[in-house]
Amino acid sequence: METKILYVSPHLDDVLLSMAQNIKNEIANNANVTIATFFSEGNTATRSLYESRRKDDVCTISKIGAKALHMGFTDSYFRDSRFCNYSSIMFHKECTETQLFNDIQKKLRELLICGKYAICYIPLGVGGHVDHNIIFHAGRQLAEEMNDIDFRFYADMPYALISESIDFRIAEMFGYKTHEYTFRPLLDNNFHFLKTYCNDDADRERSSCLFKADYNTYKSLPLTHEGEYFPVKIVIEKDFDKAELIATYKSELPDLFGNETNQINAAEQYFMFQAENNSSIRYVKNNMSDSKDYCARIIKNGKYTIMQTDTIWYDDTTKSLYNQVYFLFEKLRVLGCMYNLAPQGYRYCFQAEDIFEAEIFYSGDDSEGDFLKRFIPRLTSPDCKIRLAPSPDGRIGIRAKFLLKAIETPDGKKYHINEQGTIDCESFEVHVSEHCNLKCKQCCNSSPFNKPRFLSPEEVRDMFTFVKANLNPDVIKISGGEPMLNPHLGEIINIIKDLFPKTPLRITSNGLLFKRLKEEDFSRLDQLWISNYSSMPVPDSTIEKIRNLAQKYEIVLNIKEVQEFSNVISEEKLTQTKAEDSFRNCWMRHRCLIIRNNRFYLCTRAAYIDSYLKTRHNLDTDYSVRDGILLNDPDFKNKALELLNRNKPINTCVYCFGNTGSSFPSTQMKM
């Protein structure tokens, strides 16, 4: 009986550039192979070109005995003006095309069911192309639903030729690396398609910057030994000698390689570089029948679970227990981040404080157990149930269950008043200093335009006395502005910890003024988040001091390398439709609750919008007044619940992109 196999191709060449030899071998073994290309259309101006490309595609695919299907979706370059060059197409980190994703997933599901396919090959999304990303996430989600189909992932050519690109994708999707990376600048990969796609100096500079940012992000991930606990079946084809087939793509070949000889040379250059750096391709995993259950991917209804059989382990026992636990939670953070979930149509992400049940495996040593009992509560919410258990082989490991407080319940509401009479919420933040020592161009809190203002210890005490009577946050964040500008920061830390002794307390800072924080005050923190901006980086000596102190006092440390900002505040009023889209996709309305000027707000944008518009555009508005609830309102809790549970934009949204804004390199303004 013949095996029916479906290859999913984002564009009219991707599968054969990536998997031609594999397809030949399968057809030789009597497989019935179909290649379905999803983004097979351009625009009106390119109609004749795409007709030619589709003919080339049918001709080429028929040469190896396969069948071609064209699904009729529009290529990113022609459907959205945001996707106009290499950097915007390949490094677009958030998918806001929810309807497109849903349509593609529906079409793919129908295709698999009607075609009765036994095997389905999906692009891994190497390189990050926005179209490949959508297909990858649609297929990955279906892999969790359709257990009767063997889903496999293939490395996308030509992007897989770029050094470390496959490993970066694995780190991005699954939260670990398989070897120590060797950095090679993007444009040192001397491939024809890079020269063609990076079409001006600004695009080349931005692409290089973003590629380096990826390297900096993934290099710090924990090392996982080759082949162990690998989450999915990934097939990488080593036979790149496809000159005869590639030449058939007459309309596309020149842009990719110049000619077929260039492509073969590029492959040889790539493998030579890989061999020199001891990182040869190693991910052919066709024997992992249980891979579809990895990390459960139970994200429906706001739940996410690491199943027992897929406990995440840390292997390098030469590191301190502090570092081992930190890296375990870093894996969890990557797995549940917005970037991984948004392309699947989910409008939220998971943080450590969303864990409601955690099982930690360790050697059984009493000193290790005592450390874990102290440290884990600093990562999780006060309500999290924590269980310590002996590890089967002495390694440190974790199994966790997540739940969002902001997820809709059967009656449509997200937030409720708990048994203690307060509202459970994900976080609450306080801006103890509204101005900053930096002038970041796209600052989400408009700090460069705020007048110097500090909260006094008395104001903080009054605020958190009110919060304690009305809210139950998973984590409390001291932010700004730059919080370390406030001369009373130590006293403020003590006030908050006295009122909320079990709730994790976090400071978010740019780190440049860290020396102002006294060591005894630092020791009372639970978490320190450092935003290390490329436009004004923290000195290495300061970073080293912060790391040492964090480990000394068992404080959770997260140093985020920030290479770019998302554009948050719109300089022009948005349409109501765009405001609704911004609100619908915005996770900040659940994680940035704030009190300012004796009013309670969903987010920091609402708290600052009036002063920002006045300073920047001399506009007199009352959005902050209308979007905030007075703390002395006798019906505060009910009005707060109504605000938290609303499904329509607040007034401020007409000037806010939320999570949907474009990204720009980190830049300091001259003011």
C-alpha positions in Angstrom: 0.0 0.0 0.0 1.4 3.4 -1.0 2.1 6.0 1.6 0.5 9.4 1.1 2.8 12.3 2.0 2.1 16.0 2.0 4.9 18.6 1.8 3.8 22.1 2.8 5.7 24.8 1.0 5.4 28.5 1.9 6.4 29.7 -1.6 6.8 28.4 -5.1 10.2 26.8 -4.6 10.8 26.2 -0.9 10.2 22.5 -0.7 12.3 21.5 -3.7 15.1 23.8 -2.7 15.0 22.2 0.8 13.9 18.5 0.3 14.2 17.5 -3.4 16.4 14.4 -2.7 14.2 13.3 0.2 11.2 13.5 -2.1 13.0 11.5 -4.8 13.8 8.8 -2.3 10.2 8.6 -1.0 8.8 8.4 -4.5 11.3 5.6 -5.3 9.8 3.7 -2.4 6.3 4.1 -3.9 5.1 7.0 -1.9 2.4 9.3 -3.3 3.8 12.8 -2.7 1.9 16.1 -3.0 3.5 19.6 -2.6 1.0 22.3 -1.4 2.3 25.8 -1.9 0.3 28.3 0.3 1.7 31.8 -0.7 1.3 31.3 -4.4 0.0 34.8 -5.4 1.5 38.2 -5.9 -0.5 41.4 -6.6 -2.1 42.8 -9.8 1.2 44.2 -11.1 3.0 40.8 -10.7 0.1 38.6 -12.0 2.0 37.5 -15.1 5.2 36.8 -13.1 3.3 34.6 -10.7 1.6 32.8 -13.5 5.0 32.0 -14.9 6.3 30.9 -11.5 3.3 28.6 -11.0 4.0 27.0 -14.4 7.6 26.6 -13.4 6.5 25.0 -10.2 4.2 22.4 -11.8 6.9 21.6 -14.3 9.6 21.1 -11.8 7.5 19.1 -9.3 6.2 16.8 -12.1 9.8 16.0 -13.1 10.3 14.1 -9.8 6.8 12.4 -10.0 5.0 14.6 -7.4 1.8 16.5 -7.6 1.5 20.3 -7.2 -1.2 22.2 -5.4 -1.4 26.1 -5.2 -3.5 27.4 -2.3 -3.8 31.0 -3.4 -2.6 33.1 -0.5 -0.7 36.3 -1.1 3.0 36.6 -0.5 4.0 38.8 2.4 5.8 41.3 0.2 2.6 42.1 -1.7 0.0 41.8 1.1 1.4 44.2 3.7 3.5 47.3 3.3 5.3 46.5 6.6 7.1 43.6 4.8 9.2 45.6 2.4 12.8 44.4 2.9 15.0 41.7 4.4 14.9 43.0 8.0 11.2 43.5 8.1 10.4 40.1 6.5 13.0 38.0 8.3 13.0 39.6 11.8 9.3 40.4 12.2 9.0 38.9 15.7 5.3 39.2 16.3 2.5 37.9 14.1 -0.5 40.2 14.1 -2.2 38.5 11.1 -4.5 36.5 13.2 -7.2 36.1 10.5 -4.6 35.0 7.9 -3.2 32.4 10.4 -6.7 31.0 11.1 -7.5 30.8 7.4 -4.3 29.0 6.6 -4.6 26.6 9.5 -8.2 25.8 8.5 -7.1 25.2 4.9 -4.2 22.9 6.0 -6.5 20.9 8.3 -9.0 20.4 5.5 -6.3 19.4 3.1 -4.9 16.8 5.6 -8.3 15.3 6.4 -9.6 15.1 2.8 -6.3 13.9 1.4 -5.9 11.2 4.1 -2.2 11.9 4.4 0.0 9.7 6.7 3.0 12.0 6.8 3.2 15.8 6.7 6.3 17.9 6.2 6.2 21.4 7.6 8.9 24.1 7.3 10.8 24.7 10.5 10.9 28.4 9.8 14.7 28.7 9.8 15.7 32.3 9.2 12.4 33.7 10.5 10.6 34.6 7.3 7.1 35.8 8.3 5.4 33.5 5.8 7.4 30.5 6.9 6.7 31.4 10.5 2.9 31.3 9.9 3.1 27.9 8.2 5.3 26.5 10.9 3.1 27.5 13.8 -0.1 26.4 12.0 1.5 23.0 11.4 2.9 22.7 14.8 -0.4 23.4 16.4 -2.1 20.8 14.2 0.5 18.3 15.2 -0.9 18.5 18.7 -4.5 17.8 17.4 -4.0 15.3 14.6 -2.2 12.4 16.4 -2.8 10.0 13.5 -0.5 12.0 11.2 3.3 11.8 11.4 4.4 15.5 11.4 8.0 16.3 10.5 9.8 19.6 10.1 12.3 20.4 7.4 15.0 23.1 7.4 14.2 25.9 5.0 16.6 26.6 2.2 18.3 28.9 1.4 18.1 30.4 4.9 19.5 27.3 6.5 22.8 28.0 4.7 23.4 31.0 7.0 25.7 30.0 9.8 24.0 28.9 13.0 20.5 29.7 11.6 19.1 26.2 12.2 20.4 26.2 15.8 19.0 29.7 16.4 15.6 28.5 15.3 15.8 25.5 17.6 16.8 27.7 20.5 14.0 30.2 19.6 11.3 27.5 19.4 12.4 25.1 22.1 14.5 27.1 24.6 17.9 25.4 24.4 21.0 25.0 22.3 22.8 21.9 21.2 26.3 23.3 21.0 28.2 26.5 21.9 27.6 29.0 19.1 30.3 30.6 17.0 29.3 34.1 15.9 29.7 35.0 12.3 28.2 38.4 11.1 25.2 37.9 8.9 26.7 39.6 5.8 29.9 37.5 6.1 27.7 34.8 4.8 28.5 35.7 1.2 25.4 34.3 -0.5 23.7 35.8 -3.5 20.3 35.9 -2.0 21.5 38.0 0.9 22.9 40.6 -1.4 19.7 40.6 -3.4 17.3 40.8 -0.5 19.3 43.3 1.7 18.8 45.9 -0.9 20.2 49.1 0.8 22.6 50.2 3.4 20.0 50.8 6.1 18.4 47.4 5.6 21.8 45.7 5.7 22.7 47.5 8.9 19.4 46.7 10.5 19.5 43.1 9.5 23.0 42.7 10.8 22.0 44.3 14.1 19.0 42.0 14.5 21.0 38.9 13.6 23.6 39.9 16.3 20.7 40.4 18.8 19.5 36.9 18.1 23.0 35.6 18.7 23.2 37.5 22.0 19.8 36.1 23.1 20.4 32.5 22.3 24.1 32.2 23.3 23.1 32.4 27.0 20.7 29.5 26.8 21.6 26.2 28.5 23.5 23.6 26.6 21.5 20.4 25.9 23.5 17.4 24.6 22.9 16.3 21.1 19.8 14.2 20.5 18.6 14.2 24.1 15.0 15.4 24.8 14.8 16.8 21.3 11.2 17.9 20.8 10.3 17.3 17.2 11.3 15.4 14.2 13.6 17.6 12.1 14.9 16.5 8.7 17.8 18.3 7.1 18.9 17.3 3.7 22.6 17.3 3.0 22.4 16.6 -0.7 22.2 20.1 -2.2 23.2 19.0 -5.7 19.9 20.0 -7.3 21.2 22.1 -10.2 18.9 20.4 -12.8 15.8 20.9 -10.7 16.7 24.4 -9.6 17.3 25.5 -13.1 13.7 24.8 -13.9 12.7 27.8 -11.7 13.6 30.2 -14.5 11.6 33.1 -13.0 13.0 32.8 -9.4 16.5 31.4 -9.7 18.4 34.6 -10.5 17.2 36.3 -7.3 18.1 33.4 -5.1 21.5 32.2 -6.4 22.4 34.0 -9.6 22.7 30.6 -11.1 22.6 26.9 -10.1 26.4 26.8 -9.7 26.3 29.5 -7.2 23.9 27.5 -5.1 26.1 24.5 -5.0 29.1 26.7 -4.2 27.1 28.3 -1.4 26.3 24.9 0.1 29.9 23.8 -0.1 31.0 27.1 1.6 28.4 26.5 4.3 29.5 23.0 5.1 33.2 24.0 5.1 32.4 26.7 7.7 30.4 24.2 9.8 33.2 21.6 9.7 35.7 24.2 10.8 33.6 25.1 13.7 32.6 21.6 14.8 28.9 22.2 14.3 27.8 19.9 11.5 24.1 19.3 10.9 22.9 16.7 13.4 19.1 16.8 13.8 17.6 13.9 11.8 15.2 12.6 14.4 12.8 10.2 12.7 12.4 7.8 15.6 10.7 9.9 18.2 7.1 8.7 18.1 6.2 10.6 21.2 7.5 13.9 20.1 4.1 15.5 19.5 3.5 15.5 23.2 6.5 17.6 24.0 5.7 20.2 26.6 2.0 19.2 26.0 1.3 22.5 24.1 -1.9 22.6 26.1 -2.4 26.3 25.6 -6.1 26.2 25.0 -8.2 28.1 27.5 -5.2 29.8 28.9 -3.5 26.6 30.2 0.0 25.4 29.5 1.5 22.2 31.0 4.8 20.5 31.0 3.8 16.8 31.1 5.5 14.2 33.3 7.1 12.5 30.4 8.5 15.8 29.2 10.0 17.2 32.3 12.6 19.8 31.4 16.1 18.8 32.7 19.3 20.7 33.2 22.4 18.6 32.4 25.5 20.6 33.4 25.9 19.8 37.1 29.2 21.8 37.2 27.2 24.9 37.4 25.8 26.2 40.7 22.3 25.1 41.7 21.4 28.8 41.4 22.4 28.8 37.7 20.8 25.5 37.0 17.4 26.6 38.3 17.7 29.9 36.5 18.3 28.2 33.2 15.4 25.8 33.8 13.0 28.8 34.2 14.6 30.5 31.2 13.6 27.5 29.1 10.0 27.8 30.5 10.0 31.5 29.7 11.1 30.9 26.1 8.6 28.1 25.5 5.7 30.3 26.7 6.7 33.6 25.3 4.5 35.8 23.1 6.8 35.2 20.1 6.1 31.5 20.2 2.4 31.8 20.9 1.3 34.8 18.9 1.7 33.2 15.5 -0.7 30.4 16.7 -3.4 33.0 17.3 -2.9 33.4 21.1 -2.9 36.9 22.4 -1.0 36.2 25.6 2.2 34.7 26.9 3.2 32.9 30.1 5.5 34.1 32.8 7.0 32.3 35.8 4.4 33.9 38.0 1.6 32.2 36.0 2.7 28.8 37.3 0.1 27.5 39.7 1.7 24.1 40.3 5.4 23.1 40.1 7.3 19.9 40.8 11.0 20.4 41.2 13.4 17.4 40.9 16.7 17.5 42.7 19.4 15.2 44.1 17.7 14.9 47.5 20.5 16.7 49.3 19.2 18.7 52.3 21.1 21.8 51.4 19.8 21.7 47.9 16.3 21.3 49.2 16.6 24.2 51.6 17.8 26.4 48.7 15.0 25.4 46.5 12.4 26.2 49.2 13.9 29.7 49.5 14.5 30.4 45.8 11.5 29.0 43.9 8.9 31.2 45.7 10.9 34.2 44.4 10.1 33.1 40.9 6.5 32.1 41.3 3.3 33.7 42.7 2.3 33.3 46.4 -0.5 30.9 45.3 1.8 28.5 43.5 1.9 24.9 44.9 5.5 23.8 45.0 6.6 20.1 45.5 10.2 18.9 45.8 10.9 15.4 44.6 14.0 13.2 44.3 15.4 13.1 40.7 15.8 9.7 39.1 19.4 10.4 38.1 20.4 13.3 40.3 19.8 16.0 37.7 17.8 19.2 38.4 14.5 19.2 36.6 11.1 20.9 36.5 7.5 20.1 35.6 5.1 23.0 35.7 1.5 24.0 35.1 0.5 27.5 34.0 -2.8 29.4 34.2 -3.6 33.0 33.2 -5.8 35.0 35.6 -6.8 37.0 32.6 -8.2 34.1 30.6 -12.0 34.1 29.8 -14.2 31.9 31.9 -17.5 30.3 30.6 -19.5 33.4 31.6 -17.1 35.6 29.6 -15.5 37.3 32.6 -11.7 37.2 33.2 -11.4 38.7 36.7 -13.3 38.0 39.9 -13.3 39.0 43.5 -11.7 36.1 45.5 -12.6 34.7 48.9 -10.4 37.4 50.6 -12.4 40.1 48.9 -9.6 41.2 46.5 -9.1 40.9 42.8 -6.6 38.4 41.6 -4.4 40.0 39.0 -1.1 39.1 37.2 0.9 42.1 38.2 0.9 45.6 39.6 3.6 48.2 39.0 4.6 51.4 40.7 6.7 54.2 39.0 8.7 55.6 41.9 10.5 57.9 39.4 8.6 59.0 36.3 11.7 60.4 34.5 14.8 58.6 33.4 18.6 59.0 33.0 18.2 57.8 29.4 16.4 59.2 26.4 15.2 56.1 24.6 13.4 57.1 21.4 10.5 54.6 21.7 10.2 54.5 25.5 6.9 52.8 26.3 6.3 55.0 29.3 7.3 58.3 27.5 9.9 58.8 30.3 12.1 61.2 28.2 9.1 63.6 28.1 8.1 63.3 31.7 9.0 66.0 34.2 11.1 64.9 37.2 8.9 63.4 39.8 9.6 61.0 42.7 7.1 59.2 44.8 7.7 59.7 48.5 7.7 56.8 51.0 4.5 58.1 52.4 2.8 58.1 49.0 4.0 54.5 48.4 2.7 53.4 51.8 -0.7 54.8 51.1 -0.8 53.4 47.6 0.1 49.8 48.7 -2.2 49.9 51.7 -4.9 50.6 49.1 -3.6 47.8 46.8 -3.5 45.3 49.7 -7.2 46.0 50.4 -8.3 45.7 46.8 -5.8 43.6 44.6 -3.9 40.4 44.9 -1.1 40.6 42.3 1.2 37.7 41.4 4.2 40.0 41.3 4.9 43.6 42.2 7.1 45.7 39.9 9.1 48.8 40.9 9.7 50.6 37.6 9.6 54.0 36.0 11.3 56.0 34.5 14.5 54.8 36.2 13.6 53.7 39.7 17.2 54.0 41.0 17.0 57.8 40.6 14.6 57.9 43.6 16.7 58.7 46.7 14.2 56.8 48.9 14.3 53.6 47.0 15.6 51.5 49.9 12.8 52.7 52.2 10.2 52.1 49.5 11.4 48.5 49.1 11.0 47.9 52.8 7.5 49.4 52.9 6.3 47.1 50.0 7.9 44.0 51.4 6.4 44.6 54.9 2.9 44.9 53.3 3.4 42.1 50.8 6.0 39.7 52.4 5.1 36.7 50.2 4.6 38.4 46.9 7.7 38.5 44.6 9.1 42.1 44.4 10.8 43.0 41.1 12.8 46.1 40.1 13.1 46.9 36.4 16.1 49.1 35.6 18.5 50.0 32.9 21.3 49.1 35.4 23.5 52.2 34.8 22.8 53.5 38.3 23.0 50.2 40.2 25.7 51.5 42.5 23.1 53.8 44.1 21.2 50.8 45.5 22.6 49.8 48.9 23.4 46.1 49.3 21.1 45.7 52.3 18.2 47.1 50.3 19.1 44.9 47.3 19.0 41.8 49.5 15.3 42.3 50.2 14.4 42.1 46.5 13.1 38.9 44.9 13.8 39.8 41.3 15.9 42.2 39.3 15.2 42.8 35.6 18.0 44.7 33.7 17.2 46.2 30.3 20.7 46.4 28.7 20.1 48.8 25.8 22.5 48.5 22.9 22.4 52.3 22.5 23.6 52.8 26.1 24.9 49.4 27.5 25.8 48.6 31.1 29.5 48.3 31.6 30.7 44.7 31.9 32.1 45.3 35.3 28.7 46.4 36.6 27.0 43.4 35.0 29.6 41.1 36.8 28.9 42.9 40.1 25.1 42.5 39.7 25.5 38.8 38.8 27.6 38.1 41.9 25.3 40.0 44.3 22.2 38.3 42.8 23.7 34.9 43.4 24.9 35.9 46.9 21.4 36.9 47.9 19.6 34.3 45.8 17.8 36.9 43.8 16.2 36.1 40.4 18.2 38.0 37.7 17.1 38.6 34.2 19.4 40.6 32.0 17.6 41.4 28.7 19.7 42.5 25.8 17.6 45.2 24.1 18.6 45.9 20.5 15.3 47.4 19.4 12.1 49.0 20.6 8.5 48.6 19.4 6.7 51.7 18.4 4.0 52.1 21.1 2.6 55.6 21.0 1.1 56.8 17.7 1.8 60.4 16.8 -1.5 60.5 14.9 -4.9 59.3 16.0 -5.7 55.8 15.0 -8.9 54.6 13.3 -11.4 52.9 15.6 -10.7 49.6 13.8 -7.0 49.9 14.4 -7.6 50.8 18.1 -9.8 47.7 18.5 -7.0 45.5 16.9 -4.5 47.1 19.3 -6.6 46.4 22.3 -7.5 42.9 21.3 -3.9 41.9 20.9 -2.5 43.8 23.9 -1.1 41.7 26.8 0.0 44.9 28.6 -3.6 45.5 29.8 -3.2 42.5 32.1 0.4 42.9 33.2 0.9 46.7 33.6 -1.8 47.7 36.1 -0.8 51.0 37.7 -2.0 53.8 40.0 -1.1 57.4 39.1 -2.5 60.7 40.4 -4.9 58.7 42.6 -6.4 56.8 39.7 -6.3 53.2 38.8 -5.4 52.3 35.2 -5.2 49.2 33.0 -1.8 50.2 31.6 0.9 52.8 31.8 -0.1 54.3 28.5 -3.4 55.4 29.8 -1.8 56.9 32.9 0.6 59.1 30.9 -1.2 59.8 27.6 -2.6 63.3 28.5 0.8 64.6 29.7 2.5 63.0 26.7 0.2 64.6 24.1 0.4 68.0 25.9 4.2 67.9 25.9 4.7 66.5 22.4 1.8 68.1 20.5 0.3 70.7 22.8 -3.0 68.8 22.8 -5.4 69.2 25.7 -7.0 65.8 26.2 -8.8 64.0 29.1 -8.1 60.4 28.1 -6.3 59.7 31.4 -9.2 61.2 33.4 -11.8 59.1 31.5 -9.7 55.9 31.5 -8.8 55.9 35.2 -10.9 55.0 38.3 -10.6 57.3 41.3 -9.3 55.4 44.3 -11.8 57.0 46.6 -14.8 55.9 44.4 -17.2 54.1 46.8 -17.8 51.5 44.1 -14.1 51.0 43.2 -14.0 47.2 43.2 -17.0 46.8 40.9 -15.7 49.5 38.5 -12.2 48.0 38.6 -13.7 44.6 37.6 -15.7 46.2 34.8 -12.5 47.9 33.5 -10.4 44.7 33.8 -13.1 42.6 32.1 -14.0 45.0 29.3 -13.7 43.7 25.7 -13.6 47.1 23.9 -10.7 49.6 23.7 -10.3 52.3 26.3 -10.0 55.9 25.1 -6.2 55.9 25.1 -6.1 53.1 22.5 -6.6 55.6 19.7 -3.1 56.8 20.3 -1.5 53.4 21.1 -0.2 50.6 18.9 0.0 48.2 21.9 1.8 45.1 20.8 1.3 45.7 17.1 3.7 48.6 16.4 6.8 48.3 14.1 10.2 47.8 15.6 13.2 50.2 15.5 16.8 49.9 16.7 17.4 51.2 20.2 18.3 54.9 19.9 19.0 57.7 22.3 17.4 61.0 21.5 19.2 64.4 21.7 17.1 66.7 23.7 
